[in-house]
Amino acid sequence: MSACEFESVEKCLEAHLPQAELSEVRRVLFGKETLKLDLPTSAAEAASERDFELKGFRFEAAPEQLRPPRRVRVGLVQHRIVLPTDAPVLDQVSAVHSRVGEIVEVAAMCGVNVVCFQEAWTMPFAFCTREKEPWTEFAESAEGGNTTRFCQELARKHNMVVVSPMLEREELHGTLWNTAVVISNTGNVLGKSRKNHIPRIGDFNESTYYMEGNTGHAVFQTQFGRIAVNICYGRHHPLNWFMYSMNGAEIIFNPSATVGALSEAMWPIEARNAAIANHCFTCAVNRVGTEHFKSEFTSGDGKKAHHDFGHFYGSSYVAAPDSSRTPGLSRTRDGLLVVEMDLNLNRQMSDKWSFKMTGRYAEYADELTKAVRQDFKPNIVKE
Amino acid sequence: MSACEFESVEKCLEAHLPQAELSEVRRVLFGKETLKLDLPTSAAEAASERDFELKGFRFEAAPEQLRPPRRVRVGLVQHRIVLPTDAPVLDQVSAVHSRVGEIVEVAAMCGVNVVCFQEAWTMPFAFCTREKEPWTEFAESAEGGNTTRFCQELARKHNMVVVSPMLEREELHGTLWNTAVVISNTGNVLGKSRKNHIPRIGDFNESTYYMEGNTGHAVFQTQFGRIAVNICYGRHHPLNWFMYSMNGAEIIFNPSATVGALSEAMWPIEARNAAIANHCFTCAVNRVGTEHFKSEFTSGDGKKAHHDFGHFYGSSYVAAPDSSRTPGLSRTRDGLLVVEMDLNLNRQMSDKWSFKMTGRYAEYADELTKAVRQDFKPNIVKE
């Protein structure tokens, strides 16, 4: 069985483990059982016709006396590129718009309030090629580009907040950024959040195309809760998640583009650790499929030049602050994961575990400030 | 199957999954396969006679031109208490000394260089009772107590660094601390590291007994590498792991005492995330068994008073910076996990992933300094 065929850990366990063991294995691996969310039959049918996986789960919180539940439904969309990477740029973008548009229609049928797409969703993940053209032509204005206008229409039509991670062209200076545009359910651009940490690993030195973001750790107050966007490689940096949480994020999205050989064993760990440590929900979104490029490229590993860099393994999932998580979407298919979460769970877990209260942040601020100075003396005890 | 009987996720998967799927499941869940470490037959026999589990694994690094391998063997010891909790204090301590002494003998046969015991290893984890007596009598001087003398003998006899987490009595002020004493393989006390973060959750408000540590993030330079100790609840705080790493830790031990209902789904996540994020090895050690106390106590959960607070699930394991990990020790038995690691892997993973270089720590120092001030204005964007 090749890594491109294997559908998911969850399905495999379900198929082979006896019931009593399955329930213990799930408890240890995935925490408290995630409940199934009933979705309309019409949505299931539409997903089947349009050939993508649709799954629904929910996280509940305990009833409280003074606060009503704060239930929100998020939708995570994972998809392959639609046209070959050498098709004309505008055709590629339009084809992806159509595909995602039809998935978002189903999200609307499922009552999704906030939808998040994968990193650089309108384009192939071409940064491995080191070619500037035609890939920089996929960059658009965050505020007024085609893609943002498309998302604004979706937002208005479906009364849905849209998180749209894209390659941004800042027209005034000609600079590029890896940016998530956050569009309110009113259709207004609420703001944008640029990728804070840039990988220089394997096929990707993405600083060939764009540099570290300058939007800090912005959190967006939407009608459905306070959300933030930690783009891709930022998930490896616990401080990045932490600082979004310090600014009040209740749900942190992690739109990504990452392949099996590089990161698959990290994928189930990092977003989940962030949900636990920060008493919030995290939503990890990855693209699927293998993308072929016309020009060959090397990977700095001594191997021959090639035309693709491996399989994007999908597996999008949501992690909760109580250390539970949903199963992932498929490793191989387009999909929509609909998750209802009661945001009251965040404060309940914070009251239970008290990581913010026991965090001693003033001391860390002081230690970190010292640690970044040139005259830093590490605290090393010798005999 | 009750949670006290279920032996381990790894054994269950091995027993039921077909080979092709097993290898995919392991790859996704546990990363690159951990190699078995050959241990002497005499050690296996001694472990069997002494009724504890013995497992050995190794992590290799790629050969380098300028640095020889830096192989070190660590031993993690997990065990039940030996005598009932109402036996005389000194008898309880002596019995545990004997038990751990016989396990350490086997560790020596396996060539272990650094051994780490579980949190507060000389005593039952009695902090749930809220009784001061007789539990505070288990506290000893870190530098000159019985237990430290015992560990110094072990260290000298076996040429082994000993990490001894214990309840410390600071004689001058009468204060108690939750402390790990680090004893050099020469037998000298190298120093101590006090628990930085104190839980207030479920059965445990441990600040009834001791307060937050004042030893910062000390790292100990031993003959076998630079080690640090993040005690128990500190594993929930990514900043805690991070700051040990900023001070140069190559191996971070996490001696713990934690039970199933509370934390079992977090256990495989947190130490492993820390190893990935900080390019270092982490060693998670938990005790096993259920401990019964003569006096009943309540748990603040509306339930009846009871005499124990649940099953310590063992499952001690080592996580590597390449996102792989060893299988865990049993959930139910005393055990010794021997792991050989080539510390060169840390720098190799740092060179590959570059989290320290891409970490933007100066900006976080600035942001965190602002975030802890009373006049902090969170970065929240509104429509």
Boltz contact constraints between the chains, C-beta under 6 A:
constraints:
  - contact:
      token1: [A, 1]
      token2: [B, 20]
      max_distance: 6.0
  - contact:
      token1: [A, 6]
      token2: [B, 24]
      max_distance: 6.0
  - contact:
      token1: [A, 9]
      token2: [B, 25]
      max_distance: 6.0
  - contact:
      token1: [A, 9]
      token2: [B, 28]
      max_distance: 6.0
  - contact:
      token1: [A, 12]
      token2: [B, 21]
      max_distance: 6.0
  - contact:
      token1: [A, 12]
      token2: [B, 25]
      max_distance: 6.0
  - contact:
      token1: [A, 16]
      token2: [B, 16]
      max_distance: 6.0
  - contact:
      token1: [A, 16]
      token2: [B, 17]
      max_distance: 6.0
  - contact:
      token1: [A, 17]
      token2: [B, 16]
      max_distance: 6.0
  - contact:
      token1: [A, 20]
      token2: [B, 1]
      max_distance: 6.0
  - contact:
      token1: [A, 21]
      token2: [B, 12]
      max_distance: 6.0
  - contact:
      token1: [A, 24]
      token2: [B, 6]
      max_distance: 6.0
  - contact:
      token1: [A, 25]
      token2: [B, 9]
      max_distance: 6.0
  - contact:
      token1: [A, 25]
      token2: [B, 12]
      max_distance: 6.0
  - contact:
      token1: [A, 28]
      token2: [B, 9]
      max_distance: 6.0
  - contact:
      token1: [A, 28]
      token2: [B, 264]
      max_distance: 6.0
  - contact:
      token1: [A, 31]
      token2: [B, 265]
      max_distance: 6.0
  - contact:
      token1: [A, 184]
      token2: [B, 383]
      max_distance: 6.0
  - contact:
      token1: [A, 190]
      token2: [B, 383]
      max_distance: 6.0
  - contact:
      token1: [A, 191]
      token2: [B, 381]
      max_distance: 6.0
  - contact:
      token1: [A, 197]
      token2: [B, 358]
      max_distance: 6.0
  - contact:
      token1: [A, 200]
      token2: [B, 354]
      max_distance: 6.0
  - contact:
      token1: [A, 201]
      token2: [B, 353]
      max_distance: 6.0
  - contact:
      token1: [A, 216]
      token2: [B, 379]
      max_distance: 6.0
  - contact:
      token1: [A, 217]
      token2: [B, 379]
      max_distance: 6.0
  - contact:
      token1: [A, 218]
      token2: [B, 379]
      max_distance: 6.0
  - contact:
      token1: [A, 218]
      token2: [B, 381]
      max_distance: 6.0
  - contact:
      token1: [A, 219]
      token2: [B, 380]
      max_distance: 6.0
  - contact:
      token1: [A, 220]
      token2: [B, 381]
      max_distance: 6.0
  - contact:
      token1: [A, 221]
      token2: [B, 380]
      max_distance: 6.0
  - contact:
      token1: [A, 221]
      token2: [B, 382]
      max_distance: 6.0
  - contact:
      token1: [A, 236]
      token2: [B, 355]
      max_distance: 6.0
  - contact:
      token1: [A, 238]
      token2: [B, 238]
      max_distance: 6.0
  - contact:
      token1: [A, 238]
      token2: [B, 277]
      max_distance: 6.0
  - contact:
      token1: [A, 239]
      token2: [B, 364]
      max_distance: 6.0
  - contact:
      token1: [A, 243]
      token2: [B, 367]
      max_distance: 6.0
  - contact:
      token1: [A, 246]
      token2: [B, 371]
      max_distance: 6.0
  - contact:
      token1: [A, 247]
      token2: [B, 378]
      max_distance: 6.0
  - contact:
      token1: [A, 247]
      token2: [B, 379]
      max_distance: 6.0
  - contact:
      token1: [A, 248]
      token2: [B, 378]
      max_distance: 6.0
  - contact:
      token1: [A, 248]
      token2: [B, 380]
      max_distance: 6.0
  - contact:
      token1: [A, 264]
      token2: [B, 28]
      max_distance: 6.0
  - contact:
      token1: [A, 265]
      token2: [B, 31]
      max_distance: 6.0
  - contact:
      token1: [A, 265]
      token2: [B, 323]
      max_distance: 6.0
  - contact:
      token1: [A, 266]
      token2: [B, 276]
      max_distance: 6.0
  - contact:
      token1: [A, 266]
      token2: [B, 323]
      max_distance: 6.0
  - contact:
      token1: [A, 269]
      token2: [B, 269]
      max_distance: 6.0
  - contact:
      token1: [A, 269]
      token2: [B, 272]
      max_distance: 6.0
  - contact:
      token1: [A, 269]
      token2: [B, 273]
      max_distance: 6.0
  - contact:
      token1: [A, 272]
      token2: [B, 269]
      max_distance: 6.0
  - contact:
      token1: [A, 273]
      token2: [B, 269]
      max_distance: 6.0
  - contact:
      token1: [A, 273]
      token2: [B, 273]
      max_distance: 6.0
  - contact:
      token1: [A, 276]
      token2: [B, 266]
      max_distance: 6.0
  - contact:
      token1: [A, 277]
      token2: [B, 238]
      max_distance: 6.0
  - contact:
      token1: [A, 323]
      token2: [B, 265]
      max_distance: 6.0
  - contact:
      token1: [A, 323]
      token2: [B, 266]
      max_distance: 6.0
  - contact:
      token1: [A, 353]
      token2: [B, 201]
      max_distance: 6.0
  - contact:
      token1: [A, 354]
      token2: [B, 200]
      max_distance: 6.0
  - contact:
      token1: [A, 355]
      token2: [B, 236]
      max_distance: 6.0
  - contact:
      token1: [A, 358]
      token2: [B, 197]
      max_distance: 6.0
  - contact:
      token1: [A, 361]
      token2: [B, 372]
      max_distance: 6.0
  - contact:
      token1: [A, 362]
      token2: [B, 372]
      max_distance: 6.0
  - contact:
      token1: [A, 364]
      token2: [B, 239]
      max_distance: 6.0
  - contact:
      token1: [A, 365]
      token2: [B, 368]
      max_distance: 6.0
  - contact:
      token1: [A, 365]
      token2: [B, 369]
      max_distance: 6.0
  - contact:
      token1: [A, 365]
      token2: [B, 372]
      max_distance: 6.0
  - contact:
      token1: [A, 367]
      token2: [B, 243]
      max_distance: 6.0
  - contact:
      token1: [A, 368]
      token2: [B, 365]
      max_distance: 6.0
  - contact:
      token1: [A, 369]
      token2: [B, 365]
      max_distance: 6.0
  - contact:
      token1: [A, 371]
      token2: [B, 246]
      max_distance: 6.0
  - contact:
      token1: [A, 372]
      token2: [B, 361]
      max_distance: 6.0
  - contact:
      token1: [A, 372]
      token2: [B, 362]
      max_distance: 6.0
  - contact:
      token1: [A, 372]
      token2: [B, 365]
      max_distance: 6.0
  - contact:
      token1: [A, 378]
      token2: [B, 247]
      max_distance: 6.0
  - contact:
      token1: [A, 378]
      token2: [B, 248]
      max_distance: 6.0
  - contact:
      token1: [A, 379]
      token2: [B, 216]
      max_distance: 6.0
  - contact:
      token1: [A, 379]
      token2: [B, 217]
      max_distance: 6.0
  - contact:
      token1: [A, 379]
      token2: [B, 218]
      max_distance: 6.0
  - contact:
      token1: [A, 379]
      token2: [B, 247]
      max_distance: 6.0
  - contact:
      token1: [A, 380]
      token2: [B, 219]
      max_distance: 6.0
  - contact:
      token1: [A, 380]
      token2: [B, 221]
      max_distance: 6.0
  - contact:
      token1: [A, 380]
      token2: [B, 248]
      max_distance: 6.0
  - contact:
      token1: [A, 381]
      token2: [B, 191]
      max_distance: 6.0
  - contact:
      token1: [A, 381]
      token2: [B, 218]
      max_distance: 6.0
  - contact:
      token1: [A, 381]
      token2: [B, 220]
      max_distance: 6.0
  - contact:
      token1: [A, 382]
      token2: [B, 221]
      max_distance: 6.0
  - contact:
      token1: [A, 383]
      token2: [B, 184]
      max_distance: 6.0
  - contact:
      token1: [A, 383]
      token2: [B, 190]
      max_distance: 6.0
